[in-house]
Amino acid sequence: MAETRRDWLTLHLVPGLGAVGFRKLVETFGSAAEALRAGRKDLQQVPGLRPEAIVSITTGPPYQDAERELKRIEPLGISVICFGDPDYPSLLANIYNPPMVLFVKGDLNVLGKSGLAVVGSRAATSYGLKIARDLSGQLAAKGLVVVSGLALGIDTAAHAGALAAGGDTVAVLGCGLDVCYPKSNERLAAQISEAGALVSEYSLGTQPDAFRFPARNRIISGLSRGVLVVEAAQRSGSLITARLALDEGREVFAIPGRVDSVKSTGTHRLLQEGAKLVGTVDDILEELGWQAGGLGADLAPCPAASSTMALSDDETRILQLLDVYPKHIDAIISQARLGVAKVSEILLLLELHGLIEAVPGQQYRAIL
């Protein structure tokens, strides 16, 4: 088995190969090991295989790089799942271009459960953050896995809502599992790895280059029975996830927003094109035919994040400075004595966890 892992990782590290070329090689030669032993003429018969991949395989496959990768991931608690393994998620295996290798940190079993992707704008409104957090908490409480991408905004709110409800959540990264992006979500990523799973198709050390995120989105969609778009502008990456879901025959849901908000132009377009309009969590559960917990029962609000979220001393200090009456950010900075950047970071974190909300005029108030 160790040699099989090494062979799969070696092929995964071949320059210019990609998931499609990887799959063609395994299908053509029967295994990763046989593909790595193939000659130039045989490799040239594989349609679409790039010349640089052929050169790498025939002149010296990166076996040593794969062995180093295996040694590095073990102490980090990362598992490697290869396409066709018993642990490989069946939903993901059925998409057009499934990743041939997955790196997973956390509970492998959560990948086999029914999930719903919750995605949306990074620069989300308070309305969007609250909707994403509350619906994700209710979905998780019903037994669905909340799948998202760990980005700021809607993704963060979705993960936080699922964790606050004591449910499962999966974050799909567009970088290596040893690289947290964004850095401000480092603690959230650690919580997800404990209560769910972090997933990536990229090797350790891979940086979050912009071109990796559209590819990442196919995994978010592929792991899910449907995609819920909470807020999305006309050119949002969340719409890519929704399109991929449609291409794979998955359900697409959208939250309506204000008609004059640019943050909702993408979701409104999805609704015009036939996405399921979501007003309550029951709209999603009924469309999916989800029976866990009993359909039609009254749904309580998502449990307050404060009941499960451990706050640092600085976060507690700022939270205690706020009450239901709005306070300007300058007053918060002055009283907290932590500096502008630190206070801004903590306010965003508290808002994403549903403990405070931003109001017009750079003011904040506690949610009691």
Long-range contacts (C-beta under 8 A, 24 or more apart in sequence): 2-70, 3-33, 4-32, 4-33, 4-82, 5-70, 5-80, 5-82, 6-63, 6-66, 6-67, 6-70, 7-31, 7-32, 7-33, 7-36, 7-66, 8-32, 8-80, 8-82, 8-100, 8-101, 9-66, 9-69, 9-70, 9-80, 9-101, 10-36, 10-61, 10-62, 10-63, 10-65, 10-66, 11-35, 11-36, 11-61, 11-100, 12-66, 12-100, 12-101, 12-203, 13-62, 13-65, 13-66, 13-69, 13-203, 14-53, 14-56, 14-57, 14-61, 14-62, 15-52, 15-53, 15-56, 16-50, 16-51, 16-52, 16-53, 16-56, 17-49, 17-50, 17-53, 17-56, 19-97, 19-98, 19-99, 19-100, 19-201, 20-48, 20-97, 21-46, 21-48, 21-49, 21-50, 21-53, 22-100, 23-83, 23-97, 23-98, 23-100, 24-48, 24-49, 25-49, 26-83, 26-100, 32-82, 36-61, 69-203, 69-204, 72-204, 73-103, 73-204, 76-105, 76-177, 76-178, 76-204, 77-105, 77-193, 78-103, 78-104, 78-105, 78-177, 78-204, 79-103, 79-104, 79-105, 79-108, 80-104, 81-108, 81-111, 87-111, 87-112, 89-222, 89-223, 91-115, 91-222, 91-223, 91-224, 91-225, 92-219, 92-222, 92-223, 94-222, 94-248, 95-218, 95-221, 95-222, 95-244, 95-248, 96-247, 96-248, 97-218, 98-222, 99-201, 99-219, 101-201, 102-199, 102-200, 102-201, 103-176, 103-177, 103-199, 103-200, 103-201, 103-202, 103-203, 103-204, 104-197, 104-198, 104-199, 105-177, 105-193, 105-197, 105-198, 106-170, 106-192, 106-193, 106-194, 106-195, 106-196, 106-197, 106-198, 107-168, 107-196, 107-197, 108-197, 110-145, 110-168, 110-170, 110-196, 110-197, 111-170, 111-197, 111-199, 111-223, 113-143, 113-144, 113-145, 113-168, 114-143, 114-144, 114-145, 114-225, 114-288, 114-290, 115-144, 115-145, 115-146, 115-147, 115-170, 115-223, 115-224, 115-225, 116-144, 116-145, 116-146, 116-147, 116-224, 116-225, 116-226, 116-227, 116-228, 116-284, 116-288, 117-147, 117-148, 117-220, 117-221, 117-223, 117-224, 117-226, 117-227, 117-228, 117-241, 117-245, 118-146, 118-147, 118-148, 118-154, 118-155, 118-158, 118-227, 118-228, 118-230, 119-148, 119-149, 119-154, 119-155, 119-158, 119-217, 119-220, 119-227, 119-228, 119-229, 119-230, 119-232, 119-238, 119-241, 119-242, 120-153, 120-154, 120-155, 120-229, 120-230, 120-231, 120-232, 120-236, 120-238, 120-267, 121-153, 121-154, 121-230, 121-231, 121-232, 121-233, 121-236, 121-238, 121-263, 122-151, 122-152, 122-153, 122-154, 122-155, 123-152, 123-153, 123-263, 124-153, 124-154, 124-157, 124-230, 124-231, 124-263, 125-231, 125-257, 125-261, 125-263, 126-351, 126-357, 126-358, 126-359, 127-231, 127-257, 128-153, 128-154, 128-157, 128-230, 128-231, 128-255, 128-257, 128-263, 129-153, 129-154, 129-157, 129-351, 129-352, 130-157, 130-354, 130-357, 131-230, 131-255, 132-157, 132-158, 132-161, 132-230, 132-231, 133-157, 133-158, 133-160, 133-161, 133-164, 133-302, 133-305, 133-352, 133-353, 133-354, 134-161, 134-301, 134-302, 134-354, 135-161, 135-228, 135-230, 135-255, 135-278, 135-281, 135-284, 135-302, 136-160, 136-161, 136-162, 136-165, 136-169, 136-302, 137-161, 137-162, 137-164, 137-165, 137-167, 137-301, 137-302, 137-303, 138-165, 138-281, 138-299, 138-302, 139-167, 139-281, 139-284, 140-165, 140-166, 140-167, 140-168, 140-169, 141-165, 141-166, 141-167, 141-293, 141-302, 142-281, 142-285, 142-290, 142-292, 142-293, 143-167, 143-290, 143-292, 143-293, 144-290, 144-292, 145-169, 145-170, 145-196, 145-223, 146-170, 147-172, 147-220, 147-223, 147-224, 148-172, 148-220, 149-173, 149-174, 149-213, 149-216, 149-217, 149-220, 150-181, 150-182, 150-185, 150-188, 150-189, 150-192, 150-198, 151-182, 152-182, 152-184, 152-185, 152-348, 153-231, 154-230, 154-231, 154-238, 156-185, 156-188, 156-352, 157-352, 158-230, 159-188, 159-192, 160-188, 160-305, 160-309, 160-352, 160-353, 160-354, 161-302, 161-305, 161-354, 162-196, 163-191, 163-192, 163-195, 163-196, 163-308, 164-302, 164-303, 164-304, 164-305, 164-307, 164-308, 164-309, 164-353, 164-354, 165-302, 165-303, 166-303, 166-308, 168-195, 168-196, 169-195, 169-196, 170-196, 170-197, 170-198, 170-199, 170-223, 171-196, 171-197, 171-198, 171-199, 172-199, 172-200, 172-216, 172-219, 172-220, 172-223, 173-198, 173-199, 173-200, 173-202, 173-208, 173-216, 174-200, 174-202, 174-208, 174-209, 174-212, 174-213, 174-215, 174-216, 175-200, 175-202, 175-206, 175-207, 175-208, 175-212, 176-200, 176-202, 176-203, 176-204, 176-205, 176-206, 176-207, 177-204, 178-204, 178-205, 179-205, 179-206, 179-207, 179-208, 181-208, 184-345, 184-348, 184-349, 199-223, 213-237, 214-240, 217-241, 217-244, 218-244, 221-245, 221-248, 221-250, 222-248, 224-250, 225-250, 225-251, 225-288, 226-250, 226-251, 226-252, 226-253, 226-284, 226-287, 226-288, 227-251, 227-252, 227-253, 228-253, 228-254, 228-255, 228-278, 228-284, 229-253, 229-254, 229-255, 229-266, 229-267, 229-270, 229-275, 230-255, 230-267, 231-255, 231-257, 231-263, 231-264, 231-266, 231-267, 232-263, 232-264, 232-265, 232-266, 232-267, 232-270, 233-262, 233-263, 233-265, 233-266, 234-262, 234-265, 234-266, 234-269, 235-266, 236-266, 238-266, 239-266, 239-269, 239-270, 242-270, 242-275, 251-276, 251-287, 251-288, 252-276, 253-277, 253-278, 253-283, 253-284, 253-287, 254-278, 302-354, 304-354, 304-355, 305-353, 305-354, 305-355, 306-353, 306-355, 309-353, 309-355, 314-338, 314-342, 314-346, 315-346, 315-349, 315-350, 318-343, 318-346, 318-347, 318-350, 319-350, 319-355, 319-356, 319-366, 322-356, 322-364, 322-365, 322-366, 323-365, 323-366, 323-368, 324-365, 324-366, 324-368, 325-365, 326-359, 326-361, 326-363, 326-364, 326-365, 327-363, 327-364, 327-365, 328-361, 328-362, 328-363, 329-362, 329-363, 329-364, 330-362, 332-364
